[in-house]
Amino acid sequence: MTINEREENAYTLAVQAGLWGYPLAHRVEAFPRTLEAKGAGRNSFRKFDRLKSAEDRFVVTPNNLTIDGYALLDLADGPVVIHVPKLADERWFIVQIGDAFDDVVLNVGGSRPHVPGAYLITGPEFQGRLPGDMIQVSFRTNIGFVALRIAVNSADDLAGALQAQEGFTIRPLPDYLRDGITRAEPDYSPIPFPALTAPKELIHFDRLGAAMKYMLPIHADVNDTFVQTLGTIGLSVRKGFDWQGLDKSTLDGLRRAAPVVEQIADERWKTISDTVNGWRGSLASGRCSFDWALNAANTKNQVGTEVADQVFYVNTAVDVDDQTLDGANDYVVYFEPGQTPPVAGMWNIAMYDDSMLFVANEIDRVSIGSTTDGLTPNPDGSLTIYLQHTKPEGDRASNWLPAPAGTFNLTMRYYTPLAPILTKNYKVPAVRKA
């Protein structure tokens, strides 16, 4: 069989390009939808001003342990300023700042000392001077994201959390210099990504080309050896995806590569997590761009993840016998004395339906954990959580997490997890039938 060297070379390079640029291409697809749904502002926070409920539809696997704010960063027209206030009370919070490769560039708060002030987020071509005493955060892309999470320590603490939330702002640098930290209305204007024109089977590379053209510095075409090589398959910062200038053999190689990129991402996703007592989670998150297949797998399945030493999640949809969780049964999660999750922040278990959304119930409780009012340990110091559709009798009701009538799944969240979790020595108890 004769090998078409041009096609094979294009195929090999296109697979690498597809994995390397998966987070970039994903943002060209996802960011317009996020702005249209008003899930995040462009260079401004969209702040959720209440605990998440069953009616919140912006984010799947929502969380009611914190109130959140989200922003998409667009640095193409210049830097933006994130203002982090000095809080009036001791309260857990984190400002997660990430780039278009889905890497966390900087965390403010969390397990680290809280340093209030103005953080200047600059793009890859910024050459100006920093005004005053701003803290510079340099990006390698013109696009990024910010996630703000502020702890709500109890149902009665929501007002205090909302007050703390008001002090966090994002403004383009000229607006900040003119108006200071005055809060502006969220901006939902679209990000002007280049138009997509390639055939459907090449859409991933078309999105990647649009992302490169908008997000990367023009000098990458000559200073980055991998980006420079991508020019042979029509990808560059200057032109985006010049698919119409490619010969048939190169296009055939690209068409073959497109589904393989997805297959590699799917296979890597199957292997990156550990499963213990039915709970599945991965410590490989937040900064994975060094491993292209791993980063593609994470981006495809859980974009915008935090580094594990700040926030770590595990989830399960099965009991200890590997049977699907179903509200037709009653379950317990039993923590031995002294064996609740070792965290410096908070922990909780959240209940979701098959759509990965909260489950409405008679007591309006969608999660349970360290900040739950009235959570009652057993006399020996152990703790039993009851997962069932109908309300338990007697004192057990204080430790009840209502389940739907049908199938469900659970997510355990650790905020500022301690060493036993990060070294995999802590084992979360299995879900067992009562």
C-alpha positions as a Markdown table, in Angstrom:
| # | Residue | x | y | z |
|---|---|---|---|---|
| 1 | Met | 0.0 | 0.0 | 0.0 |
| 2 | Thr | 1.3 | 3.4 | -1.0 |
| 3 | Ile | 1.5 | 5.9 | 1.9 |
| 4 | Asn | 0.5 | 9.4 | 1.1 |
| 5 | Glu | 3.1 | 11.3 | 3.1 |
| 6 | Arg | 1.4 | 14.6 | 2.9 |
| 7 | Glu | -1.9 | 13.2 | 4.2 |
| 8 | Glu | -0.2 | 11.3 | 7.0 |
| 9 | Asn | 1.9 | 14.3 | 8.1 |
| 10 | Ala | -1.3 | 16.5 | 8.1 |
| 11 | Tyr | -3.1 | 13.8 | 10.1 |
| 12 | Thr | -0.4 | 13.5 | 12.7 |
| 13 | Leu | 0.0 | 17.2 | 13.2 |
| 14 | Ala | -3.7 | 17.8 | 13.2 |
| 15 | Val | -4.3 | 15.4 | 16.1 |
| 16 | Gln | -1.6 | 17.2 | 18.1 |
| 17 | Ala | -3.1 | 20.6 | 17.2 |
| 18 | Gly | -6.6 | 19.4 | 18.1 |
| 19 | Leu | -5.5 | 18.3 | 21.6 |
| 20 | Trp | -3.2 | 21.3 | 22.2 |
| 21 | Gly | -5.9 | 23.8 | 21.2 |
| 22 | Tyr | -9.0 | 22.0 | 22.5 |
| 23 | Pro | -9.5 | 24.5 | 25.3 |
| 24 | Leu | -9.1 | 27.4 | 22.8 |
| 25 | Ala | -11.6 | 26.0 | 20.4 |
| 26 | His | -14.0 | 25.1 | 23.1 |
| 27 | Arg | -14.2 | 28.8 | 24.2 |
| 28 | Val | -15.1 | 29.9 | 20.7 |
| 29 | Glu | -18.1 | 27.6 | 21.0 |
| 30 | Ala | -19.0 | 28.2 | 24.6 |
| 31 | Phe | -18.3 | 31.8 | 25.4 |
| 32 | Pro | -21.0 | 33.3 | 23.1 |
| 33 | Arg | -23.6 | 30.9 | 24.6 |
| 34 | Thr | -22.5 | 31.9 | 28.1 |
| 35 | Leu | -22.9 | 35.6 | 27.3 |
| 36 | Glu | -26.2 | 35.0 | 25.6 |
| 37 | Ala | -27.5 | 33.2 | 28.7 |
| 38 | Lys | -26.1 | 36.0 | 30.8 |
| 39 | Gly | -24.2 | 33.5 | 32.9 |
| 40 | Ala | -21.1 | 35.8 | 33.0 |
| 41 | Gly | -20.3 | 39.3 | 32.1 |
| 42 | Arg | -17.7 | 40.4 | 29.6 |
| 43 | Asn | -15.0 | 42.2 | 31.7 |
| 44 | Ser | -17.6 | 42.5 | 34.4 |
| 45 | Phe | -19.1 | 40.2 | 37.0 |
| 46 | Arg | -22.4 | 38.5 | 36.8 |
| 47 | Lys | -23.1 | 37.9 | 40.4 |
| 48 | Phe | -25.6 | 35.4 | 41.7 |
| 49 | Asp | -27.2 | 37.1 | 44.6 |
| 50 | Arg | -28.8 | 34.1 | 46.4 |
| 51 | Leu | -28.2 | 30.5 | 47.2 |
| 52 | Lys | -28.5 | 28.2 | 44.2 |
| 53 | Ser | -31.9 | 26.6 | 44.0 |
| 54 | Ala | -33.7 | 24.1 | 41.7 |
| 55 | Glu | -34.6 | 27.0 | 39.4 |
| 56 | Asp | -31.0 | 28.0 | 38.6 |
| 57 | Arg | -30.2 | 26.7 | 35.1 |
| 58 | Phe | -26.9 | 28.4 | 34.2 |
| 59 | Val | -24.5 | 26.0 | 35.7 |
| 60 | Val | -24.9 | 22.2 | 36.0 |
| 61 | Thr | -23.8 | 20.7 | 39.3 |
| 62 | Pro | -24.6 | 24.0 | 41.1 |
| 63 | Asn | -23.4 | 24.7 | 44.6 |
| 64 | Asn | -25.2 | 26.3 | 47.5 |
| 65 | Leu | -22.3 | 26.4 | 49.9 |
| 66 | Thr | -21.1 | 29.6 | 48.3 |
| 67 | Ile | -22.5 | 32.6 | 46.4 |
| 68 | Asp | -20.7 | 33.0 | 43.1 |
| 69 | Gly | -19.8 | 35.6 | 40.4 |
| 70 | Tyr | -18.5 | 34.9 | 36.9 |
| 71 | Ala | -16.8 | 37.0 | 34.3 |
| 72 | Leu | -15.3 | 36.4 | 30.9 |
| 73 | Leu | -12.0 | 38.3 | 30.4 |
| 74 | Asp | -11.4 | 39.9 | 27.0 |
| 75 | Leu | -8.0 | 41.6 | 26.9 |
| 76 | Ala | -7.9 | 42.3 | 23.2 |
| 77 | Asp | -8.6 | 46.0 | 23.8 |
| 78 | Gly | -6.3 | 46.3 | 26.8 |
| 79 | Pro | -6.0 | 45.3 | 30.5 |
| 80 | Val | -8.7 | 44.9 | 33.0 |
| 81 | Val | -8.6 | 45.4 | 36.8 |
| 82 | Ile | -10.0 | 43.0 | 39.4 |
| 83 | His | -10.5 | 44.7 | 42.7 |
| 84 | Val | -10.3 | 42.5 | 45.8 |
| 85 | Pro | -11.5 | 44.2 | 48.9 |
| 86 | Lys | -10.5 | 43.8 | 52.5 |
| 87 | Leu | -13.4 | 41.9 | 54.1 |
| 88 | Ala | -15.0 | 43.1 | 57.3 |
| 89 | Asp | -15.2 | 39.5 | 58.7 |
| 90 | Glu | -13.3 | 36.3 | 58.5 |
| 91 | Arg | -14.9 | 34.5 | 55.6 |
| 92 | Trp | -13.6 | 31.9 | 53.1 |
| 93 | Phe | -13.5 | 33.1 | 49.6 |
| 94 | Ile | -11.5 | 32.6 | 46.4 |
| 95 | Val | -11.0 | 34.5 | 43.2 |
| 96 | Gln | -10.0 | 32.0 | 40.5 |
| 97 | Ile | -8.3 | 33.7 | 37.5 |
| 98 | Gly | -7.7 | 31.5 | 34.5 |
| 99 | Asp | -6.6 | 31.8 | 30.9 |
| 100 | Ala | -8.0 | 30.3 | 27.6 |
| 101 | Phe | -5.9 | 27.1 | 28.0 |
| 102 | Asp | -8.0 | 26.5 | 31.1 |
| 103 | Asp | -5.0 | 27.0 | 33.4 |
| 104 | Val | -5.5 | 28.7 | 36.7 |
| 105 | Val | -3.0 | 31.6 | 36.5 |
| 106 | Leu | -3.7 | 33.0 | 40.0 |
| 107 | Asn | -5.8 | 32.3 | 43.0 |
| 108 | Val | -6.5 | 35.1 | 45.5 |
| 109 | Gly | -7.8 | 33.9 | 48.8 |
| 110 | Gly | -8.6 | 30.2 | 49.4 |
| 111 | Ser | -5.8 | 28.6 | 51.3 |
| 112 | Arg | -3.4 | 31.5 | 50.7 |
| 113 | Pro | -3.1 | 34.8 | 52.5 |
| 114 | His | -5.7 | 37.3 | 51.5 |
| 115 | Val | -4.0 | 40.2 | 49.7 |
| 116 | Pro | -6.5 | 42.9 | 49.0 |
| 117 | Gly | -5.9 | 45.4 | 46.2 |
| 118 | Ala | -6.1 | 46.0 | 42.5 |
| 119 | Tyr | -5.0 | 43.1 | 40.2 |
| 120 | Leu | -4.2 | 44.2 | 36.6 |
| 121 | Ile | -4.8 | 41.4 | 34.1 |
| 122 | Thr | -2.6 | 42.0 | 31.1 |
| 123 | Gly | -2.6 | 40.2 | 27.7 |
| 124 | Pro | 0.4 | 38.7 | 25.9 |
| 125 | Glu | 1.2 | 41.9 | 24.0 |
| 126 | Phe | 0.9 | 44.3 | 26.9 |
| 127 | Gln | 4.0 | 46.6 | 27.0 |
| 128 | Gly | 2.7 | 49.5 | 29.2 |
| 129 | Arg | 3.5 | 50.6 | 32.7 |
| 130 | Leu | 1.6 | 49.5 | 35.8 |
| 131 | Pro | -0.3 | 52.3 | 37.3 |
| 132 | Gly | 0.5 | 52.9 | 41.0 |
| 133 | Asp | 0.8 | 49.8 | 43.2 |
| 134 | Met | -1.3 | 47.4 | 41.1 |
| 135 | Ile | -0.4 | 43.7 | 41.1 |
| 136 | Gln | 0.2 | 42.5 | 37.5 |
| 137 | Val | -1.2 | 39.1 | 36.4 |
| 138 | Ser | 0.2 | 38.3 | 32.9 |
| 139 | Phe | -1.8 | 36.2 | 30.5 |
| 140 | Arg | -0.5 | 34.3 | 27.5 |
| 141 | Thr | -3.9 | 34.6 | 25.9 |
| 142 | Asn | -6.3 | 37.5 | 25.2 |
| 143 | Ile | -9.2 | 35.6 | 26.7 |
| 144 | Gly | -9.8 | 34.2 | 30.1 |
| 145 | Phe | -12.3 | 33.8 | 32.9 |
| 146 | Val | -12.8 | 34.7 | 36.6 |
| 147 | Ala | -14.8 | 32.7 | 39.1 |
| 148 | Leu | -15.6 | 34.4 | 42.5 |
| 149 | Arg | -16.8 | 32.1 | 45.3 |
| 150 | Ile | -17.7 | 33.4 | 48.8 |
| 151 | Ala | -18.7 | 31.2 | 51.6 |
| 152 | Val | -22.2 | 31.3 | 53.1 |
| 153 | Asn | -21.7 | 29.8 | 56.6 |
| 154 | Ser | -25.4 | 29.2 | 57.4 |
| 155 | Ala | -28.9 | 30.2 | 56.1 |
| 156 | Asp | -28.7 | 33.2 | 58.4 |
| 157 | Asp | -25.4 | 34.3 | 56.9 |
| 158 | Leu | -26.6 | 35.1 | 53.4 |
| 159 | Ala | -26.9 | 38.8 | 54.0 |
| 160 | Gly | -23.3 | 39.0 | 55.3 |
| 161 | Ala | -22.0 | 37.0 | 52.3 |
| 162 | Leu | -23.9 | 39.3 | 49.9 |
| 163 | Gln | -22.4 | 42.4 | 51.5 |
| 164 | Ala | -18.9 | 40.9 | 51.1 |
| 165 | Gln | -19.6 | 40.1 | 47.5 |
| 166 | Glu | -20.3 | 43.8 | 46.7 |
| 167 | Gly | -16.7 | 44.7 | 47.2 |
| 168 | Phe | -15.4 | 42.5 | 44.3 |
| 169 | Thr | -15.4 | 44.3 | 41.0 |
| 170 | Ile | -14.0 | 44.0 | 37.4 |
| 171 | Arg | -13.5 | 47.1 | 35.2 |
| 172 | Pro | -11.5 | 47.7 | 32.0 |
| 173 | Leu | -8.4 | 49.7 | 33.0 |
| 174 | Pro | -9.6 | 53.1 | 31.5 |
| 175 | Asp | -12.9 | 52.8 | 33.4 |
| 176 | Tyr | -11.1 | 51.9 | 36.6 |
| 177 | Leu | -8.8 | 54.9 | 36.4 |
| 178 | Arg | -11.7 | 57.2 | 35.7 |
| 179 | Asp | -14.3 | 55.8 | 38.0 |
| 180 | Gly | -12.5 | 53.7 | 40.6 |
| 181 | Ile | -14.1 | 50.6 | 42.0 |
| 182 | Thr | -17.6 | 51.8 | 41.3 |
| 183 | Arg | -19.7 | 48.9 | 40.4 |
| 184 | Ala | -20.9 | 48.8 | 36.7 |
| 185 | Glu | -23.8 | 46.9 | 35.2 |
| 186 | Pro | -22.7 | 43.5 | 33.7 |
| 187 | Asp | -21.7 | 43.8 | 30.0 |
| 188 | Tyr | -23.1 | 41.0 | 27.9 |
| 189 | Ser | -21.9 | 42.3 | 24.5 |
| 190 | Pro | -20.5 | 39.5 | 22.3 |
| 191 | Ile | -16.8 | 38.7 | 21.8 |
| 192 | Pro | -16.1 | 39.3 | 18.1 |
| 193 | Phe | -14.5 | 36.0 | 17.2 |
| 194 | Pro | -13.7 | 35.6 | 13.5 |
| 195 | Ala | -16.5 | 34.0 | 11.4 |
| 196 | Leu | -16.4 | 30.3 | 10.9 |
| 197 | Thr | -16.5 | 29.2 | 7.2 |
| 198 | Ala | -15.1 | 25.7 | 7.0 |
| 199 | Pro | -17.2 | 22.5 | 6.3 |
| 200 | Lys | -18.8 | 20.8 | 9.3 |
| 201 | Glu | -16.2 | 18.0 | 9.4 |
| 202 | Leu | -13.5 | 20.6 | 9.9 |
| 203 | Ile | -15.4 | 22.7 | 12.5 |
| 204 | His | -13.0 | 21.9 | 15.3 |
| 205 | Phe | -10.0 | 23.3 | 13.4 |
| 206 | Asp | -12.1 | 26.3 | 12.2 |
| 207 | Arg | -12.9 | 27.1 | 15.9 |
| 208 | Leu | -9.2 | 26.6 | 16.7 |
| 209 | Gly | -8.1 | 29.0 | 13.9 |
| 210 | Ala | -10.6 | 31.6 | 15.1 |
| 211 | Ala | -9.3 | 31.2 | 18.6 |
| 212 | Met | -5.7 | 31.5 | 17.6 |
| 213 | Lys | -6.4 | 34.7 | 15.6 |
| 214 | Tyr | -8.3 | 36.4 | 18.5 |
| 215 | Met | -6.6 | 35.0 | 21.5 |
| 216 | Leu | -2.8 | 34.6 | 20.8 |
| 217 | Pro | -0.1 | 37.2 | 20.1 |
| 218 | Ile | 0.9 | 37.6 | 16.5 |
| 219 | His | 4.5 | 36.9 | 17.3 |
| 220 | Ala | 3.6 | 33.3 | 18.1 |
| 221 | Asp | 3.7 | 32.5 | 14.4 |
| 222 | Val | 7.5 | 33.0 | 14.4 |
| 223 | Asn | 8.5 | 32.7 | 18.1 |
| 224 | Asp | 6.6 | 29.5 | 19.0 |
| 225 | Thr | 8.0 | 26.5 | 17.1 |
| 226 | Phe | 4.8 | 24.4 | 17.5 |
| 227 | Val | 2.5 | 27.3 | 16.3 |
| 228 | Gln | 5.0 | 27.9 | 13.5 |
| 229 | Thr | 4.6 | 24.2 | 12.4 |
| 230 | Leu | 0.9 | 24.5 | 12.4 |
| 231 | Gly | 1.1 | 26.7 | 9.3 |
| 232 | Thr | 1.6 | 23.6 | 7.2 |
| 233 | Ile | -2.0 | 22.6 | 8.0 |
| 234 | Gly | -3.4 | 26.0 | 7.5 |
| 235 | Leu | -3.5 | 27.2 | 11.1 |
| 236 | Ser | -1.8 | 30.5 | 12.2 |
| 237 | Val | -2.4 | 33.5 | 14.3 |
| 238 | Arg | -2.3 | 35.8 | 11.3 |
| 239 | Lys | -4.9 | 34.0 | 9.2 |
| 240 | Gly | -6.7 | 31.7 | 11.6 |
| 241 | Phe | -7.7 | 28.6 | 9.6 |
| 242 | Asp | -6.9 | 29.0 | 5.9 |
| 243 | Trp | -8.6 | 25.8 | 4.9 |
| 244 | Gln | -9.3 | 27.0 | 1.3 |
| 245 | Gly | -5.6 | 27.2 | 0.6 |
| 246 | Leu | -5.0 | 23.5 | 1.5 |
| 247 | Asp | -4.5 | 20.7 | -1.0 |
| 248 | Lys | -6.7 | 17.6 | -1.0 |
| 249 | Ser | -4.2 | 15.4 | 0.8 |
| 250 | Thr | -3.8 | 17.8 | 3.7 |
| 251 | Leu | -7.6 | 18.2 | 4.0 |
| 252 | Asp | -8.0 | 14.4 | 4.0 |
| 253 | Gly | -5.6 | 14.2 | 6.9 |
| 254 | Leu | -7.5 | 16.9 | 8.8 |
| 255 | Arg | -10.8 | 15.1 | 8.3 |
| 256 | Arg | -9.4 | 11.9 | 9.6 |
| 257 | Ala | -7.9 | 13.6 | 12.6 |
| 258 | Ala | -11.0 | 15.4 | 13.8 |
| 259 | Pro | -12.9 | 12.4 | 15.3 |
| 260 | Val | -9.6 | 11.0 | 16.7 |
| 261 | Val | -9.1 | 14.1 | 18.8 |
| 262 | Glu | -12.5 | 13.4 | 20.4 |
| 263 | Gln | -11.7 | 9.8 | 20.9 |
| 264 | Ile | -8.4 | 10.5 | 22.6 |
| 265 | Ala | -10.1 | 13.0 | 24.9 |
| 266 | Asp | -12.8 | 10.5 | 25.8 |
| 267 | Glu | -10.3 | 7.7 | 26.5 |
| 268 | Arg | -8.1 | 9.9 | 28.6 |
| 269 | Trp | -11.1 | 11.0 | 30.7 |
| 270 | Lys | -11.8 | 7.3 | 31.5 |
| 271 | Thr | -8.4 | 6.9 | 33.0 |
| 272 | Ile | -7.6 | 10.1 | 34.9 |
| 273 | Ser | -9.8 | 9.5 | 37.9 |
| 274 | Asp | -9.6 | 7.3 | 41.0 |
| 275 | Thr | -12.7 | 5.5 | 42.3 |
| 276 | Val | -12.8 | 4.8 | 46.0 |
| 277 | Asn | -15.9 | 3.4 | 47.7 |
| 278 | Gly | -17.9 | 4.3 | 44.6 |
| 279 | Trp | -16.8 | 8.0 | 44.7 |
| 280 | Arg | -14.9 | 9.2 | 41.6 |
| 281 | Gly | -12.6 | 12.2 | 41.4 |
| 282 | Ser | -9.3 | 13.4 | 39.9 |
| 283 | Leu | -6.6 | 15.5 | 41.5 |
| 284 | Ala | -5.4 | 16.4 | 38.0 |
| 285 | Ser | -7.2 | 19.7 | 37.5 |
| 286 | Gly | -6.7 | 23.4 | 37.2 |
| 287 | Arg | -3.3 | 23.4 | 35.6 |
| 288 | Cys | -3.1 | 20.7 | 32.9 |
| 289 | Ser | -2.0 | 22.4 | 29.8 |
| 290 | Phe | 1.4 | 20.6 | 30.0 |
| 291 | Asp | -0.4 | 17.4 | 29.0 |
| 292 | Trp | -2.5 | 18.1 | 25.9 |
| 293 | Ala | -4.7 | 15.0 | 26.0 |
| 294 | Leu | -5.4 | 15.4 | 29.8 |
| 295 | Asn | -6.2 | 19.1 | 29.2 |
| 296 | Ala | -8.6 | 18.2 | 26.3 |
| 297 | Ala | -10.3 | 15.6 | 28.5 |
| 298 | Asn | -10.8 | 18.0 | 31.4 |
| 299 | Thr | -12.0 | 20.8 | 29.2 |
| 300 | Lys | -14.5 | 18.6 | 27.4 |
| 301 | Asn | -16.0 | 17.3 | 30.7 |
| 302 | Gln | -15.4 | 19.9 | 33.4 |
| 303 | Val | -14.2 | 23.2 | 32.0 |
| 304 | Gly | -12.9 | 25.8 | 34.5 |
| 305 | Thr | -11.7 | 23.4 | 37.2 |
| 306 | Glu | -9.8 | 24.7 | 40.3 |
| 307 | Val | -6.5 | 23.3 | 41.4 |
| 308 | Ala | -7.1 | 20.5 | 43.9 |
| 309 | Asp | -5.4 | 22.1 | 46.9 |
| 310 | Gln | -8.1 | 24.8 | 46.8 |
| 311 | Val | -11.3 | 23.0 | 45.9 |
| 312 | Phe | -11.6 | 19.3 | 45.2 |
| 313 | Tyr | -14.8 | 17.3 | 44.2 |
| 314 | Val | -15.7 | 13.7 | 44.1 |
| 315 | Asn | -19.0 | 12.3 | 42.9 |
| 316 | Thr | -20.9 | 9.0 | 42.8 |
| 317 | Ala | -24.1 | 7.6 | 41.2 |
| 318 | Val | -23.8 | 4.1 | 42.8 |
| 319 | Asp | -23.9 | 2.6 | 46.3 |
| 320 | Val | -21.3 | 0.3 | 47.9 |
| 321 | Asp | -22.7 | -2.6 | 45.9 |
| 322 | Asp | -22.3 | -0.7 | 42.6 |
| 323 | Gln | -26.0 | -0.3 | 42.2 |
| 324 | Thr | -27.5 | 2.9 | 40.8 |
| 325 | Leu | -28.7 | 5.3 | 43.5 |
| 326 | Asp | -32.5 | 5.5 | 43.5 |
| 327 | Gly | -35.0 | 7.3 | 45.7 |
| 328 | Ala | -36.9 | 4.0 | 45.9 |
| 329 | Asn | -34.3 | 3.0 | 48.5 |
| 330 | Asp | -33.1 | 4.6 | 51.7 |
| 331 | Tyr | -29.3 | 5.2 | 52.1 |
| 332 | Val | -26.8 | 6.3 | 54.7 |
| 333 | Val | -23.3 | 7.8 | 54.6 |
| 334 | Tyr | -21.6 | 7.0 | 57.9 |
| 335 | Phe | -18.5 | 8.9 | 59.2 |
| 336 | Glu | -16.6 | 7.1 | 61.9 |
| 337 | Pro | -15.7 | 9.3 | 65.0 |
| 338 | Gly | -13.2 | 11.9 | 63.9 |
| 339 | Gln | -13.5 | 10.9 | 60.2 |
| 340 | Thr | -15.5 | 13.8 | 58.7 |
| 341 | Pro | -13.6 | 15.3 | 55.8 |
| 342 | Pro | -10.3 | 16.9 | 56.8 |
| 343 | Val | -10.5 | 20.4 | 55.5 |
| 344 | Ala | -9.4 | 23.9 | 56.5 |
| 345 | Gly | -12.5 | 25.4 | 54.9 |
| 346 | Met | -15.8 | 23.6 | 54.4 |
| 347 | Trp | -17.2 | 20.3 | 53.1 |
| 348 | Asn | -20.6 | 19.2 | 52.0 |
| 349 | Ile | -22.6 | 16.6 | 50.0 |
| 350 | Ala | -24.9 | 17.9 | 47.3 |
| 351 | Met | -27.8 | 16.0 | 45.7 |
| 352 | Tyr | -28.5 | 16.2 | 42.0 |
| 353 | Asp | -31.1 | 14.7 | 39.6 |
| 354 | Asp | -30.2 | 13.1 | 36.2 |
| 355 | Ser | -29.9 | 16.6 | 34.7 |
| 356 | Met | -27.2 | 17.5 | 37.2 |
| 357 | Leu | -29.4 | 20.1 | 38.8 |
| 358 | Phe | -30.7 | 20.5 | 42.4 |
| 359 | Val | -33.7 | 18.5 | 43.6 |
| 360 | Ala | -36.7 | 20.5 | 44.9 |
| 361 | Asn | -37.9 | 19.2 | 48.2 |
| 362 | Glu | -40.2 | 20.0 | 51.2 |
| 363 | Ile | -37.4 | 21.4 | 53.5 |
| 364 | Asp | -35.5 | 23.3 | 50.7 |
| 365 | Arg | -32.3 | 21.4 | 51.5 |
| 366 | Val | -30.1 | 20.5 | 48.5 |
| 367 | Ser | -26.9 | 19.8 | 50.3 |
| 368 | Ile | -25.6 | 18.9 | 53.7 |
| 369 | Gly | -22.3 | 19.3 | 55.5 |
| 370 | Ser | -20.1 | 21.3 | 57.8 |
| 371 | Thr | -22.2 | 24.5 | 57.5 |
| 372 | Thr | -25.6 | 22.9 | 57.8 |
| 373 | Asp | -27.7 | 24.3 | 60.7 |
| 374 | Gly | -28.7 | 21.6 | 63.2 |
| 375 | Leu | -26.5 | 18.8 | 61.9 |
| 376 | Thr | -26.4 | 16.4 | 64.8 |
| 377 | Pro | -23.5 | 13.9 | 65.5 |
| 378 | Asn | -24.2 | 10.5 | 67.2 |
| 379 | Pro | -23.4 | 10.2 | 70.9 |
| 380 | Asp | -20.0 | 8.6 | 70.1 |
| 381 | Gly | -19.0 | 11.4 | 67.9 |
| 382 | Ser | -19.7 | 9.6 | 64.6 |
| 383 | Leu | -22.0 | 11.2 | 62.0 |
| 384 | Thr | -24.8 | 9.6 | 59.9 |
| 385 | Ile | -26.2 | 11.3 | 56.8 |
| 386 | Tyr | -29.6 | 10.0 | 55.7 |
| 387 | Leu | -30.3 | 10.0 | 51.9 |
| 388 | Gln | -33.9 | 9.2 | 51.2 |
| 389 | His | -37.1 | 10.4 | 49.5 |
| 390 | Thr | -39.3 | 10.4 | 52.5 |
| 391 | Lys | -38.6 | 12.3 | 55.7 |
| 392 | Pro | -37.0 | 10.2 | 58.4 |
| 393 | Glu | -38.6 | 9.9 | 61.8 |
| 394 | Gly | -37.4 | 11.6 | 65.0 |
| 395 | Asp | -33.9 | 13.1 | 65.4 |
| 396 | Arg | -32.8 | 11.6 | 62.1 |
| 397 | Ala | -34.6 | 14.4 | 60.2 |
| 398 | Ser | -31.8 | 16.9 | 61.2 |
| 399 | Asn | -29.3 | 14.9 | 59.2 |
| 400 | Trp | -31.6 | 14.3 | 56.2 |
| 401 | Leu | -30.6 | 15.1 | 52.6 |
| 402 | Pro | -33.8 | 14.6 | 50.6 |
| 403 | Ala | -33.6 | 12.5 | 47.4 |
| 404 | Pro | -35.9 | 12.5 | 44.4 |
| 405 | Ala | -38.3 | 9.6 | 43.8 |
| 406 | Gly | -36.1 | 8.3 | 40.9 |
| 407 | Thr | -32.3 | 8.0 | 40.2 |
| 408 | Phe | -29.9 | 10.6 | 41.6 |
| 409 | Asn | -26.2 | 11.3 | 42.1 |
| 410 | Leu | -24.0 | 13.0 | 44.7 |
| 411 | Thr | -21.1 | 15.4 | 44.7 |
| 412 | Met | -18.8 | 15.8 | 47.7 |
| 413 | Arg | -17.0 | 19.1 | 47.9 |
| 414 | Tyr | -13.9 | 19.8 | 49.9 |
| 415 | Tyr | -12.9 | 23.5 | 50.3 |
| 416 | Thr | -9.2 | 23.9 | 51.2 |
| 417 | Pro | -8.6 | 20.2 | 51.6 |
| 418 | Leu | -5.8 | 19.1 | 53.9 |
| 419 | Ala | -3.0 | 16.6 | 53.3 |
| 420 | Pro | -4.9 | 13.4 | 53.9 |
| 421 | Ile | -7.2 | 14.2 | 51.0 |
| 422 | Leu | -4.5 | 15.5 | 48.7 |
| 423 | Thr | -2.3 | 12.4 | 49.4 |
| 424 | Lys | -5.3 | 10.1 | 48.9 |
| 425 | Asn | -5.1 | 8.7 | 52.4 |
| 426 | Tyr | -8.6 | 9.9 | 53.4 |
| 427 | Lys | -11.4 | 7.6 | 52.1 |
| 428 | Val | -14.8 | 9.1 | 51.9 |
| 429 | Pro | -17.4 | 6.5 | 53.2 |
| 430 | Ala | -19.5 | 4.6 | 50.7 |
| 431 | Val | -23.2 | 5.1 | 50.2 |
| 432 | Arg | -25.0 | 2.1 | 51.8 |
| 433 | Lys | -28.6 | 1.0 | 51.8 |
| 434 | Ala | -30.1 | 1.7 | 55.2 |
